[in-house]
């Protein structure tokens, strides 16, 4: 999906021109949470959306439900 959307090969290693390969998938939520915690990452936004973007999202949601301001 990444290669189709962004038109880049996510497994291409640009420093040496080699091709990476996947060796496994991590599917267990507890393991994923431990890795994310260890790396001190979060799924939360670091800063709030700009008011213009928030307003656009509210308008789009209202249009989908047939509501108008």
Secondary structure, DSSP 8 states (H G I E B T S, - for coil): -HHHHHSS-TTEETTTTEE---------HHHHHHHHHHTT--SS-SS---HHHHHHHHHHHHHHHT---
